[in-house]
Amino acid sequence: MHEQSQNIAYVLINCEIGKEKDVLEQIRNIPGVIEAHLLYGVYDIIVKVTGKDNVEIREMILTKIRRIPGVKRTLTMPVVE
């Protein structure tokens, strides 16, 4: 279980065709990423991230995850409880 002070969010990612494994490998190296897995279906990757607050999580997604070559779209779902 995570400390109360940590916020958690799940991020669903669409990738360019053929880039999924490269994107996954880079995401797994980002500090704050707890888990990252390939999916079948509408989304290609699901990522569980943590940060001290939602601002830190947003910055991680905007400045690290979304800038990885091959990432087309993200959908972020903050955990509320």
mmCIF file of the N, C-alpha and C atoms, coordinates in Angstrom:
data_MODEL
# 
_entry.id   MODEL 
# 
loop_
_atom_site.group_PDB 
_atom_site.id 
_atom_site.type_symbol 
_atom_site.label_atom_id 
_atom_site.label_alt_id 
_atom_site.label_comp_id 
_atom_site.label_asym_id 
_atom_site.label_entity_id 
_atom_site.label_seq_id 
_atom_site.pdbx_PDB_ins_code 
_atom_site.Cartn_x 
_atom_site.Cartn_y 
_atom_site.Cartn_z 
_atom_site.occupancy 
_atom_site.B_iso_or_equiv 
_atom_site.pdbx_formal_charge 
_atom_site.auth_seq_id 
_atom_site.auth_comp_id 
_atom_site.auth_asym_id 
_atom_site.auth_atom_id 
_atom_site.pdbx_PDB_model_num 
ATOM 1   N N  . MET A 1 1  ? 0.841  -1.181 0.000   1.00 0.00 ? 1  MET A N  1 
ATOM 2   C CA . MET A 1 1  ? 0.000  0.000  0.000   1.00 0.00 ? 1  MET A CA 1 
ATOM 3   C C  . MET A 1 1  ? 0.886  1.243  0.000   1.00 0.00 ? 1  MET A C  1 
ATOM 4   N N  . HIS A 1 2  ? 0.461  2.278  -0.700  1.00 0.00 ? 2  HIS A N  1 
ATOM 5   C CA . HIS A 1 2  ? 1.222  3.509  -0.787  1.00 0.00 ? 2  HIS A CA 1 
ATOM 6   C C  . HIS A 1 2  ? 0.860  4.430  0.365   1.00 0.00 ? 2  HIS A C  1 
ATOM 7   N N  . GLU A 1 3  ? 1.805  5.323  0.673   1.00 0.00 ? 3  GLU A N  1 
ATOM 8   C CA . GLU A 1 3  ? 1.546  6.309  1.716   1.00 0.00 ? 3  GLU A CA 1 
ATOM 9   C C  . GLU A 1 3  ? 0.362  7.182  1.308   1.00 0.00 ? 3  GLU A C  1 
ATOM 10  N N  . GLN A 1 4  ? -0.333 7.720  2.284   1.00 0.00 ? 4  GLN A N  1 
ATOM 11  C CA . GLN A 1 4  ? -1.462 8.611  2.036   1.00 0.00 ? 4  GLN A CA 1 
ATOM 12  C C  . GLN A 1 4  ? -1.057 9.814  1.201   1.00 0.00 ? 4  GLN A C  1 
ATOM 13  N N  . SER A 1 5  ? 0.201  10.268 1.332   1.00 0.00 ? 5  SER A N  1 
ATOM 14  C CA . SER A 1 5  ? 0.627  11.481 0.649   1.00 0.00 ? 5  SER A CA 1 
ATOM 15  C C  . SER A 1 5  ? 0.839  11.270 -0.851  1.00 0.00 ? 5  SER A C  1 
ATOM 16  N N  . GLN A 1 6  ? 0.836  10.046 -1.305  1.00 0.00 ? 6  GLN A N  1 
ATOM 17  C CA . GLN A 1 6  ? 1.058  9.761  -2.717  1.00 0.00 ? 6  GLN A CA 1 
ATOM 18  C C  . GLN A 1 6  ? -0.263 9.693  -3.476  1.00 0.00 ? 6  GLN A C  1 
ATOM 19  N N  . ASN A 1 7  ? -0.320 10.372 -4.617  1.00 0.00 ? 7  ASN A N  1 
ATOM 20  C CA . ASN A 1 7  ? -1.474 10.284 -5.503  1.00 0.00 ? 7  ASN A CA 1 
ATOM 21  C C  . ASN A 1 7  ? -1.171 9.256  -6.579  1.00 0.00 ? 7  ASN A C  1 
ATOM 22  N N  . ILE A 1 8  ? -2.210 8.604  -7.078  1.00 0.00 ? 8  ILE A N  1 
ATOM 23  C CA . ILE A 1 8  ? -2.067 7.571  -8.099  1.00 0.00 ? 8  ILE A CA 1 
ATOM 24  C C  . ILE A 1 8  ? -2.975 7.913  -9.266  1.00 0.00 ? 8  ILE A C  1 
ATOM 25  N N  . ALA A 1 9  ? -2.508 7.581  -10.469 1.00 0.00 ? 9  ALA A N  1 
ATOM 26  C CA . ALA A 1 9  ? -3.336 7.723  -11.669 1.00 0.00 ? 9  ALA A CA 1 
ATOM 27  C C  . ALA A 1 9  ? -2.996 6.590  -12.618 1.00 0.00 ? 9  ALA A C  1 
ATOM 28  N N  . TYR A 1 10 ? -3.973 6.236  -13.451 1.00 0.00 ? 10 TYR A N  1 
ATOM 29  C CA . TYR A 1 10 ? -3.762 5.286  -14.540 1.00 0.00 ? 10 TYR A CA 1 
ATOM 30  C C  . TYR A 1 10 ? -3.777 6.072  -15.840 1.00 0.00 ? 10 TYR A C  1 
ATOM 31  N N  . VAL A 1 11 ? -2.876 5.709  -16.743 1.00 0.00 ? 11 VAL A N  1 
ATOM 32  C CA . VAL A 1 11 ? -2.780 6.393  -18.027 1.00 0.00 ? 11 VAL A CA 1 
ATOM 33  C C  . VAL A 1 11 ? -2.934 5.347  -19.128 1.00 0.00 ? 11 VAL A C  1 
ATOM 34  N N  . LEU A 1 12 ? -3.917 5.553  -19.997 1.00 0.00 ? 12 LEU A N  1 
ATOM 35  C CA . LEU A 1 12 ? -4.100 4.703  -21.169 1.00 0.00 ? 12 LEU A CA 1 
ATOM 36  C C  . LEU A 1 12 ? -3.444 5.393  -22.351 1.00 0.00 ? 12 LEU A C  1 
ATOM 37  N N  . ILE A 1 13 ? -2.711 4.624  -23.157 1.00 0.00 ? 13 ILE A N  1 
ATOM 38  C CA . ILE A 1 13 ? -1.916 5.219  -24.228 1.00 0.00 ? 13 ILE A CA 1 
ATOM 39  C C  . ILE A 1 13 ? -2.208 4.534  -25.559 1.00 0.00 ? 13 ILE A C  1 
ATOM 40  N N  . ASN A 1 14 ? -2.372 5.364  -26.603 1.00 0.00 ? 14 ASN A N  1 
ATOM 41  C CA . ASN A 1 14 ? -2.414 4.882  -27.986 1.00 0.00 ? 14 ASN A CA 1 
ATOM 42  C C  . ASN A 1 14 ? -1.063 5.199  -28.610 1.00 0.00 ? 14 ASN A C  1 
ATOM 43  N N  . CYS A 1 15 ? -0.512 4.211  -29.310 1.00 0.00 ? 15 CYS A N  1 
ATOM 44  C CA . CYS A 1 15 ? 0.793  4.371  -29.951 1.00 0.00 ? 15 CYS A CA 1 
ATOM 45  C C  . CYS A 1 15 ? 0.661  4.259  -31.467 1.00 0.00 ? 15 CYS A C  1 
ATOM 46  N N  . GLU A 1 16 ? 1.698  4.743  -32.148 1.00 0.00 ? 16 GLU A N  1 
ATOM 47  C CA . GLU A 1 16 ? 1.805  4.487  -33.575 1.00 0.00 ? 16 GLU A CA 1 
ATOM 48  C C  . GLU A 1 16 ? 2.024  2.991  -33.757 1.00 0.00 ? 16 GLU A C  1 
ATOM 49  N N  . ILE A 1 17 ? 1.492  2.446  -34.848 1.00 0.00 ? 17 ILE A N  1 
ATOM 50  C CA . ILE A 1 17 ? 1.607  1.006  -35.108 1.00 0.00 ? 17 ILE A CA 1 
ATOM 51  C C  . ILE A 1 17 ? 3.079  0.612  -35.167 1.00 0.00 ? 17 ILE A C  1 
ATOM 52  N N  . GLY A 1 18 ? 3.410  -0.445 -34.434 1.00 0.00 ? 18 GLY A N  1 
ATOM 53  C CA . GLY A 1 18 ? 4.770  -0.963 -34.412 1.00 0.00 ? 18 GLY A CA 1 
ATOM 54  C C  . GLY A 1 18 ? 5.685  -0.320 -33.384 1.00 0.00 ? 18 GLY A C  1 
ATOM 55  N N  . LYS A 1 19 ? 5.232  0.701  -32.685 1.00 0.00 ? 19 LYS A N  1 
ATOM 56  C CA . LYS A 1 19 ? 6.069  1.417  -31.704 1.00 0.00 ? 19 LYS A CA 1 
ATOM 57  C C  . LYS A 1 19 ? 5.762  1.020  -30.261 1.00 0.00 ? 19 LYS A C  1 
ATOM 58  N N  . GLU A 1 20 ? 4.793  0.136  -30.073 1.00 0.00 ? 20 GLU A N  1 
ATOM 59  C CA . GLU A 1 20 ? 4.305  -0.173 -28.722 1.00 0.00 ? 20 GLU A CA 1 
ATOM 60  C C  . GLU A 1 20 ? 5.412  -0.645 -27.778 1.00 0.00 ? 20 GLU A C  1 
ATOM 61  N N  . LYS A 1 21 ? 6.244  -1.592 -28.210 1.00 0.00 ? 21 LYS A N  1 
ATOM 62  C CA . LYS A 1 21 ? 7.275  -2.141 -27.317 1.00 0.00 ? 21 LYS A CA 1 
ATOM 63  C C  . LYS A 1 21 ? 8.352  -1.107 -26.999 1.00 0.00 ? 21 LYS A C  1 
ATOM 64  N N  . ASP A 1 22 ? 8.713  -0.284 -27.979 1.00 0.00 ? 22 ASP A N  1 
ATOM 65  C CA . ASP A 1 22 ? 9.698  0.779  -27.727 1.00 0.00 ? 22 ASP A CA 1 
ATOM 66  C C  . ASP A 1 22 ? 9.160  1.781  -26.714 1.00 0.00 ? 22 ASP A C  1 
ATOM 67  N N  . VAL A 1 23 ? 7.896  2.187  -26.889 1.00 0.00 ? 23 VAL A N  1 
ATOM 68  C CA . VAL A 1 23 ? 7.265  3.136  -25.971 1.00 0.00 ? 23 VAL A CA 1 
ATOM 69  C C  . VAL A 1 23 ? 7.200  2.530  -24.569 1.00 0.00 ? 23 VAL A C  1 
ATOM 70  N N  . LEU A 1 24 ? 6.765  1.283  -24.473 1.00 0.00 ? 24 LEU A N  1 
ATOM 71  C CA . LEU A 1 24 ? 6.666  0.601  -23.175 1.00 0.00 ? 24 LEU A CA 1 
ATOM 72  C C  . LEU A 1 24 ? 8.010  0.582  -22.456 1.00 0.00 ? 24 LEU A C  1 
ATOM 73  N N  . GLU A 1 25 ? 9.069  0.255  -23.174 1.00 0.00 ? 25 GLU A N  1 
ATOM 74  C CA . GLU A 1 25 ? 10.403 0.189  -22.576 1.00 0.00 ? 25 GLU A CA 1 
ATOM 75  C C  . GLU A 1 25 ? 10.818 1.551  -22.008 1.00 0.00 ? 25 GLU A C  1 
ATOM 76  N N  . GLN A 1 26 ? 10.562 2.624  -22.758 1.00 0.00 ? 26 GLN A N  1 
ATOM 77  C CA . GLN A 1 26 ? 10.923 3.959  -22.288 1.00 0.00 ? 26 GLN A CA 1 
ATOM 78  C C  . GLN A 1 26 ? 10.076 4.391  -21.097 1.00 0.00 ? 26 GLN A C  1 
ATOM 79  N N  . ILE A 1 27 ? 8.787  4.055  -21.119 1.00 0.00 ? 27 ILE A N  1 
ATOM 80  C CA . ILE A 1 27 ? 7.900  4.417  -20.010 1.00 0.00 ? 27 ILE A CA 1 
ATOM 81  C C  . ILE A 1 27 ? 8.341  3.748  -18.717 1.00 0.00 ? 27 ILE A C  1 
ATOM 82  N N  . ARG A 1 28 ? 8.753  2.501  -18.800 1.00 0.00 ? 28 ARG A N  1 
ATOM 83  C CA . ARG A 1 28 ? 9.158  1.763  -17.597 1.00 0.00 ? 28 ARG A CA 1 
ATOM 84  C C  . ARG A 1 28 ? 10.381 2.382  -16.922 1.00 0.00 ? 28 ARG A C  1 
ATOM 85  N N  . ASN A 1 29 ? 11.129 3.227  -17.628 1.00 0.00 ? 29 ASN A N  1 
ATOM 86  C CA . ASN A 1 29 ? 12.314 3.877  -17.057 1.00 0.00 ? 29 ASN A CA 1 
ATOM 87  C C  . ASN A 1 29 ? 12.027 5.241  -16.451 1.00 0.00 ? 29 ASN A C  1 
ATOM 88  N N  . ILE A 1 30 ? 10.777 5.691  -16.493 1.00 0.00 ? 30 ILE A N  1 
ATOM 89  C CA . ILE A 1 30 ? 10.425 7.007  -15.958 1.00 0.00 ? 30 ILE A CA 1 
ATOM 90  C C  . ILE A 1 30 ? 10.193 6.907  -14.450 1.00 0.00 ? 30 ILE A C  1 
ATOM 91  N N  . PRO A 1 31 ? 10.874 7.751  -13.650 1.00 0.00 ? 31 PRO A N  1 
ATOM 92  C CA . PRO A 1 31 ? 10.605 7.759  -12.207 1.00 0.00 ? 31 PRO A CA 1 
ATOM 93  C C  . PRO A 1 31 ? 9.133  8.096  -11.939 1.00 0.00 ? 31 PRO A C  1 
ATOM 94  N N  . GLY A 1 32 ? 8.519  7.359  -11.028 1.00 0.00 ? 32 GLY A N  1 
ATOM 95  C CA . GLY A 1 32 ? 7.110  7.564  -10.714 1.00 0.00 ? 32 GLY A CA 1 
ATOM 96  C C  . GLY A 1 32 ? 6.201  6.555  -11.401 1.00 0.00 ? 32 GLY A C  1 
ATOM 97  N N  . VAL A 1 33 ? 6.729  5.811  -12.373 1.00 0.00 ? 33 VAL A N  1 
ATOM 98  C CA . VAL A 1 33 ? 5.942  4.759  -13.020 1.00 0.00 ? 33 VAL A CA 1 
ATOM 99  C C  . VAL A 1 33 ? 6.027  3.506  -12.153 1.00 0.00 ? 33 VAL A C  1 
ATOM 100 N N  . ILE A 1 34 ? 4.869  3.041  -11.689 1.00 0.00 ? 34 ILE A N  1 
ATOM 101 C CA . ILE A 1 34 ? 4.806  1.865  -10.823 1.00 0.00 ? 34 ILE A CA 1 
ATOM 102 C C  . ILE A 1 34 ? 4.689  0.601  -11.663 1.00 0.00 ? 34 ILE A C  1 
ATOM 103 N N  . GLU A 1 35 ? 3.814  0.639  -12.669 1.00 0.00 ? 35 GLU A N  1 
ATOM 104 C CA . GLU A 1 35 ? 3.581  -0.497 -13.564 1.00 0.00 ? 35 GLU A CA 1 
ATOM 105 C C  . GLU A 1 35 ? 3.305  0.026  -14.956 1.00 0.00 ? 35 GLU A C  1 
ATOM 106 N N  . ALA A 1 36 ? 3.637  -0.789 -15.969 1.00 0.00 ? 36 ALA A N  1 
ATOM 107 C CA . ALA A 1 36 ? 3.298  -0.470 -17.354 1.00 0.00 ? 36 ALA A CA 1 
ATOM 108 C C  . ALA A 1 36 ? 3.162  -1.785 -18.104 1.00 0.00 ? 36 ALA A C  1 
ATOM 109 N N  . HIS A 1 37 ? 2.047  -1.931 -18.853 1.00 0.00 ? 37 HIS A N  1 
ATOM 110 C CA . HIS A 1 37 ? 1.752  -3.187 -19.539 1.00 0.00 ? 37 HIS A CA 1 
ATOM 111 C C  . HIS A 1 37 ? 1.183  -2.939 -20.931 1.00 0.00 ? 37 HIS A C  1 
ATOM 112 N N  . LEU A 1 38 ? 1.501  -3.850 -21.858 1.00 0.00 ? 38 LEU A N  1 
ATOM 113 C CA . LEU A 1 38 ? 0.874  -3.827 -23.176 1.00 0.00 ? 38 LEU A CA 1 
ATOM 114 C C  . LEU A 1 38 ? -0.544 -4.352 -23.074 1.00 0.00 ? 38 LEU A C  1 
ATOM 115 N N  . LEU A 1 39 ? -1.437 -3.819 -23.901 1.00 0.00 ? 39 LEU A N  1 
ATOM 116 C CA . LEU A 1 39 ? -2.837 -4.240 -23.934 1.00 0.00 ? 39 LEU A CA 1 
ATOM 117 C C  . LEU A 1 39 ? -3.234 -4.633 -25.351 1.00 0.00 ? 39 LEU A C  1 
ATOM 118 N N  . TYR A 1 40 ? -4.313 -5.382 -25.463 1.00 0.00 ? 40 TYR A N  1 
ATOM 119 C CA . TYR A 1 40 ? -4.994 -5.610 -26.732 1.00 0.00 ? 40 TYR A CA 1 
ATOM 120 C C  . TYR A 1 40 ? -6.279 -4.803 -26.672 1.00 0.00 ? 40 TYR A C  1 
ATOM 121 N N  . GLY A 1 41 ? -6.717 -4.269 -27.796 1.00 0.00 ? 41 GLY A N  1 
ATOM 122 C CA . GLY A 1 41 ? -7.980 -3.538 -27.796 1.00 0.00 ? 41 GLY A CA 1 
ATOM 123 C C  . GLY A 1 41 ? -7.802 -2.092 -28.195 1.00 0.00 ? 41 GLY A C  1 
ATOM 124 N N  . VAL A 1 42 ? -8.661 -1.233 -27.649 1.00 0.00 ? 42 VAL A N  1 
ATOM 125 C CA . VAL A 1 42 ? -8.694 0.177  -28.019 1.00 0.00 ? 42 VAL A CA 1 
ATOM 126 C C  . VAL A 1 42 ? -7.378 0.878  -27.660 1.00 0.00 ? 42 VAL A C  1 
ATOM 127 N N  . TYR A 1 43 ? -6.793 0.558  -26.510 1.00 0.00 ? 43 TYR A N  1 
ATOM 128 C CA . TYR A 1 43 ? -5.548 1.180  -26.065 1.00 0.00 ? 43 TYR A CA 1 
ATOM 129 C C  . TYR A 1 43 ? -4.410 0.175  -26.162 1.00 0.00 ? 43 TYR A C  1 
ATOM 130 N N  . ASP A 1 44 ? -3.192 0.697  -26.315 1.00 0.00 ? 44 ASP A N  1 
ATOM 131 C CA . ASP A 1 44 ? -2.017 -0.158 -26.492 1.00 0.00 ? 44 ASP A CA 1 
ATOM 132 C C  . ASP A 1 44 ? -1.257 -0.415 -25.200 1.00 0.00 ? 44 ASP A C  1 
ATOM 133 N N  . ILE A 1 45 ? -1.277 0.569  -24.293 1.00 0.00 ? 45 ILE A N  1 
ATOM 134 C CA . ILE A 1 45 ? -0.496 0.475  -23.055 1.00 0.00 ? 45 ILE A CA 1 
ATOM 135 C C  . ILE A 1 45 ? -1.311 1.062  -21.912 1.00 0.00 ? 45 ILE A C  1 
ATOM 136 N N  . ILE A 1 46 ? -1.196 0.440  -20.733 1.00 0.00 ? 46 ILE A N  1 
ATOM 137 C CA . ILE A 1 46 ? -1.732 1.020  -19.502 1.00 0.00 ? 46 ILE A CA 1 
ATOM 138 C C  . ILE A 1 46 ? -0.565 1.228  -18.547 1.00 0.00 ? 46 ILE A C  1 
ATOM 139 N N  . VAL A 1 47 ? -0.568 2.389  -17.885 1.00 0.00 ? 47 VAL A N  1 
ATOM 140 C CA . VAL A 1 47 ? 0.514  2.756  -16.982 1.00 0.00 ? 47 VAL A CA 1 
ATOM 141 C C  . VAL A 1 47 ? -0.095 3.202  -15.657 1.00 0.00 ? 47 VAL A C  1 
ATOM 142 N N  . LYS A 1 48 ? 0.498  2.748  -14.565 1.00 0.00 ? 48 LYS A N  1 
ATOM 143 C CA . LYS A 1 48 ? 0.119  3.210  -13.232 1.00 0.00 ? 48 LYS A CA 1 
ATOM 144 C C  . LYS A 1 48 ? 1.245  4.111  -12.747 1.00 0.00 ? 48 LYS A C  1 
ATOM 145 N N  . VAL A 1 49 ? 0.892  5.358  -12.420 1.00 0.00 ? 49 VAL A N  1 
ATOM 146 C CA . VAL A 1 49 ? 1.900  6.332  -11.988 1.00 0.00 ? 49 VAL A CA 1 
ATOM 147 C C  . VAL A 1 49 ? 1.555  6.862  -10.602 1.00 0.00 ? 49 VAL A C  1 
ATOM 148 N N  . THR A 1 50 ? 2.577  7.368  -9.927  1.00 0.00 ? 50 THR A N  1 
ATOM 149 C CA . THR A 1 50 ? 2.381  7.976  -8.617  1.00 0.00 ? 50 THR A CA 1 
ATOM 150 C C  . THR A 1 50 ? 3.180  9.271  -8.535  1.00 0.00 ? 50 THR A C  1 
ATOM 151 N N  . GLY A 1 51 ? 2.676  10.184 -7.710  1.00 0.00 ? 51 GLY A N  1 
ATOM 152 C CA . GLY A 1 51 ? 3.356  11.456 -7.483  1.00 0.00 ? 51 GLY A CA 1 
ATOM 153 C C  . GLY A 1 51 ? 2.882  12.057 -6.186  1.00 0.00 ? 51 GLY A C  1 
ATOM 154 N N  . LYS A 1 52 ? 3.583  13.086 -5.733  1.00 0.00 ? 52 LYS A N  1 
ATOM 155 C CA . LYS A 1 52 ? 3.205  13.701 -4.451  1.00 0.00 ? 52 LYS A CA 1 
ATOM 156 C C  . LYS A 1 52 ? 1.861  14.405 -4.531  1.00 0.00 ? 52 LYS A C  1 
ATOM 157 N N  . ASP A 1 53 ? 1.481  14.838 -5.760  1.00 0.00 ? 53 ASP A N  1 
ATOM 158 C CA . ASP A 1 53 ? 0.177  15.460 -5.969  1.00 0.00 ? 53 ASP A CA 1 
ATOM 159 C C  . ASP A 1 53 ? -0.194 15.358 -7.447  1.00 0.00 ? 53 ASP A C  1 
ATOM 160 N N  . ASN A 1 54 ? -1.394 15.820 -7.789  1.00 0.00 ? 54 ASN A N  1 
ATOM 161 C CA . ASN A 1 54 ? -1.850 15.720 -9.174  1.00 0.00 ? 54 ASN A CA 1 
ATOM 162 C C  . ASN A 1 54 ? -1.039 16.603 -10.119 1.00 0.00 ? 54 ASN A C  1 
ATOM 163 N N  . VAL A 1 55 ? -0.472 17.677 -9.608  1.00 0.00 ? 55 VAL A N  1 
ATOM 164 C CA . VAL A 1 55 ? 0.369  18.544 -10.441 1.00 0.00 ? 55 VAL A CA 1 
ATOM 165 C C  . VAL A 1 55 ? 1.615  17.783 -10.888 1.00 0.00 ? 55 VAL A C  1 
ATOM 166 N N  . GLU A 1 56 ? 2.238  17.071 -9.962  1.00 0.00 ? 56 GLU A N  1 
ATOM 167 C CA . GLU A 1 56 ? 3.433  16.285 -10.304 1.00 0.00 ? 56 GLU A CA 1 
ATOM 168 C C  . GLU A 1 56 ? 3.087  15.197 -11.324 1.00 0.00 ? 56 GLU A C  1 
ATOM 169 N N  . ILE A 1 57 ? 1.955  14.545 -11.144 1.00 0.00 ? 57 ILE A N  1 
ATOM 170 C CA . ILE A 1 57 ? 1.521  13.516 -12.095 1.00 0.00 ? 57 ILE A CA 1 
ATOM 171 C C  . ILE A 1 57 ? 1.276  14.138 -13.470 1.00 0.00 ? 57 ILE A C  1 
ATOM 172 N N  . ARG A 1 58 ? 0.591  15.278 -13.501 1.00 0.00 ? 58 ARG A N  1 
ATOM 173 C CA . ARG A 1 58 ? 0.320  15.950 -14.774 1.00 0.00 ? 58 ARG A CA 1 
ATOM 174 C C  . ARG A 1 58 ? 1.622  16.306 -15.490 1.00 0.00 ? 58 ARG A C  1 
ATOM 175 N N  . GLU A 1 59 ? 2.577  16.834 -14.752 1.00 0.00 ? 59 GLU A N  1 
ATOM 176 C CA . GLU A 1 59 ? 3.862  17.200 -15.349 1.00 0.00 ? 59 GLU A CA 1 
ATOM 177 C C  . GLU A 1 59 ? 4.593  15.983 -15.901 1.00 0.00 ? 59 GLU A C  1 
ATOM 178 N N  . MET A 1 60 ? 4.538  14.862 -15.191 1.00 0.00 ? 60 MET A N  1 
ATOM 179 C CA . MET A 1 60 ? 5.164  13.624 -15.668 1.00 0.00 ? 60 MET A CA 1 
ATOM 180 C C  . MET A 1 60 ? 4.546  13.198 -16.997 1.00 0.00 ? 60 MET A C  1 
ATOM 181 N N  . ILE A 1 61 ? 3.237  13.275 -17.084 1.00 0.00 ? 61 ILE A N  1 
ATOM 182 C CA . ILE A 1 61 ? 2.544  12.866 -18.308 1.00 0.00 ? 61 ILE A CA 1 
ATOM 183 C C  . ILE A 1 61 ? 2.865  13.827 -19.453 1.00 0.00 ? 61 ILE A C  1 
ATOM 184 N N  . LEU A 1 62 ? 2.807  15.125 -19.188 1.00 0.00 ? 62 LEU A N  1 
ATOM 185 C CA . LEU A 1 62 ? 3.035  16.117 -20.242 1.00 0.00 ? 62 LEU A CA 1 
ATOM 186 C C  . LEU A 1 62 ? 4.486  16.186 -20.698 1.00 0.00 ? 62 LEU A C  1 
ATOM 187 N N  . THR A 1 63 ? 5.435  16.126 -19.759 1.00 0.00 ? 63 THR A N  1 
ATOM 188 C CA . THR A 1 63 ? 6.833  16.352 -20.122 1.00 0.00 ? 63 THR A CA 1 
ATOM 189 C C  . THR A 1 63 ? 7.625  15.081 -20.379 1.00 0.00 ? 63 THR A C  1 
ATOM 190 N N  . LYS A 1 64 ? 7.113  13.941 -19.929 1.00 0.00 ? 64 LYS A N  1 
ATOM 191 C CA . LYS A 1 64 ? 7.862  12.694 -20.134 1.00 0.00 ? 64 LYS A CA 1 
ATOM 192 C C  . LYS A 1 64 ? 7.102  11.710 -21.022 1.00 0.00 ? 64 LYS A C  1 
ATOM 193 N N  . ILE A 1 65 ? 5.916  11.272 -20.594 1.00 0.00 ? 65 ILE A N  1 
ATOM 194 C CA . ILE A 1 65 ? 5.189  10.228 -21.329 1.00 0.00 ? 65 ILE A CA 1 
ATOM 195 C C  . ILE A 1 65 ? 4.750  10.713 -22.710 1.00 0.00 ? 65 ILE A C  1 
ATOM 196 N N  . ARG A 1 66 ? 4.110  11.865 -22.792 1.00 0.00 ? 66 ARG A N  1 
ATOM 197 C CA . ARG A 1 66 ? 3.566  12.327 -24.071 1.00 0.00 ? 66 ARG A CA 1 
ATOM 198 C C  . ARG A 1 66 ? 4.631  12.727 -25.076 1.00 0.00 ? 66 ARG A C  1 
ATOM 199 N N  . ARG A 1 67 ? 5.849  12.950 -24.626 1.00 0.00 ? 67 ARG A N  1 
ATOM 200 C CA . ARG A 1 67 ? 6.941  13.339 -25.526 1.00 0.00 ? 67 ARG A CA 1 
ATOM 201 C C  . ARG A 1 67 ? 7.720  12.147 -26.072 1.00 0.00 ? 67 ARG A C  1 
ATOM 202 N N  . ILE A 1 68 ? 7.390  10.946 -25.640 1.00 0.00 ? 68 ILE A N  1 
ATOM 203 C CA . ILE A 1 68 ? 8.071  9.763  -26.162 1.00 0.00 ? 68 ILE A CA 1 
ATOM 204 C C  . ILE A 1 68 ? 7.659  9.575  -27.621 1.00 0.00 ? 68 ILE A C  1 
ATOM 205 N N  . PRO A 1 69 ? 8.636  9.421  -28.523 1.00 0.00 ? 69 PRO A N  1 
ATOM 206 C CA . PRO A 1 69 ? 8.294  9.174  -29.928 1.00 0.00 ? 69 PRO A CA 1 
ATOM 207 C C  . PRO A 1 69 ? 7.428  7.919  -30.068 1.00 0.00 ? 69 PRO A C  1 
ATOM 208 N N  . GLY A 1 70 ? 6.327  8.039  -30.797 1.00 0.00 ? 70 GLY A N  1 
ATOM 209 C CA . GLY A 1 70 ? 5.414  6.914  -30.987 1.00 0.00 ? 70 GLY A CA 1 
ATOM 210 C C  . GLY A 1 70 ? 4.137  7.026  -30.178 1.00 0.00 ? 70 GLY A C  1 
ATOM 211 N N  . VAL A 1 71 ? 4.114  7.905  -29.159 1.00 0.00 ? 71 VAL A N  1 
ATOM 212 C CA . VAL A 1 71 ? 2.891  8.113  -28.379 1.00 0.00 ? 71 VAL A CA 1 
ATOM 213 C C  . VAL A 1 71 ? 1.978  9.049  -29.169 1.00 0.00 ? 71 VAL A C  1 
ATOM 214 N N  . LYS A 1 72 ? 0.748  8.579  -29.454 1.00 0.00 ? 72 LYS A N  1 
ATOM 215 C CA . LYS A 1 72 ? -0.214 9.402  -30.193 1.00 0.00 ? 72 LYS A CA 1 
ATOM 216 C C  . LYS A 1 72 ? -1.176 10.126 -29.267 1.00 0.00 ? 72 LYS A C  1 
ATOM 217 N N  . ARG A 1 73 ? -1.763 9.397  -28.300 1.00 0.00 ? 73 ARG A N  1 
ATOM 218 C CA . ARG A 1 73 ? -2.780 9.970  -27.405 1.00 0.00 ? 73 ARG A CA 1 
ATOM 219 C C  . ARG A 1 73 ? -2.659 9.328  -26.028 1.00 0.00 ? 73 ARG A C  1 
ATOM 220 N N  . THR A 1 74 ? -3.081 10.095 -25.017 1.00 0.00 ? 74 THR A N  1 
ATOM 221 C CA . THR A 1 74 ? -3.153 9.556  -23.661 1.00 0.00 ? 74 THR A CA 1 
ATOM 222 C C  . THR A 1 74 ? -4.509 9.902  -23.053 1.00 0.00 ? 74 THR A C  1 
ATOM 223 N N  . LEU A 1 75 ? -4.943 9.056  -22.146 1.00 0.00 ? 75 LEU A N  1 
ATOM 224 C CA . LEU A 1 75 ? -6.150 9.295  -21.346 1.00 0.00 ? 75 LEU A CA 1 
ATOM 225 C C  . LEU A 1 75 ? -5.766 9.029  -19.901 1.00 0.00 ? 75 LEU A C  1 
ATOM 226 N N  . THR A 1 76 ? -5.851 10.066 -19.071 1.00 0.00 ? 76 THR A N  1 
ATOM 227 C CA . THR A 1 76 ? -5.414 9.952  -17.678 1.00 0.00 ? 76 THR A CA 1 
ATOM 228 C C  . THR A 1 76 ? -6.635 9.836  -16.766 1.00 0.00 ? 76 THR A C  1 
ATOM 229 N N  . MET A 1 77 ? -6.568 8.882  -15.851 1.00 0.00 ? 77 MET A N  1 
ATOM 230 C CA . MET A 1 77 ? -7.636 8.643  -14.893 1.00 0.00 ? 77 MET A CA 1 
ATOM 231 C C  . MET A 1 77 ? -7.070 8.709  -13.478 1.00 0.00 ? 77 MET A C  1 
ATOM 232 N N  . PRO A 1 78 ? -7.187 9.864  -12.812 1.00 0.00 ? 78 PRO A N  1 
ATOM 233 C CA . PRO A 1 78 ? -6.702 9.977  -11.434 1.00 0.00 ? 78 PRO A CA 1 
ATOM 234 C C  . PRO A 1 78 ? -7.560 9.121  -10.493 1.00 0.00 ? 78 PRO A C  1 
ATOM 235 N N  . VAL A 1 79 ? -6.906 8.467  -9.552  1.00 0.00 ? 79 VAL A N  1 
ATOM 236 C CA . VAL A 1 79 ? -7.591 7.675  -8.541  1.00 0.00 ? 79 VAL A CA 1 
ATOM 237 C C  . VAL A 1 79 ? -8.040 8.625  -7.431  1.00 0.00 ? 79 VAL A C  1 
ATOM 238 N N  . VAL A 1 80 ? -9.320 8.557  -7.041  1.00 0.00 ? 80 VAL A N  1 
ATOM 239 C CA . VAL A 1 80 ? -9.832 9.458  -6.009  1.00 0.00 ? 80 VAL A CA 1 
ATOM 240 C C  . VAL A 1 80 ? -9.904 8.828  -4.625  1.00 0.00 ? 80 VAL A C  1 
ATOM 241 N N  . GLU A 1 81 ? -9.971 7.496  -4.541  1.00 0.00 ? 81 GLU A N  1 
ATOM 242 C CA . GLU A 1 81 ? -9.884 6.840  -3.232  1.00 0.00 ? 81 GLU A CA 1 
ATOM 243 C C  . GLU A 1 81 ? -9.479 5.405  -3.378  1.00 0.00 ? 81 GLU A C  1 
# 
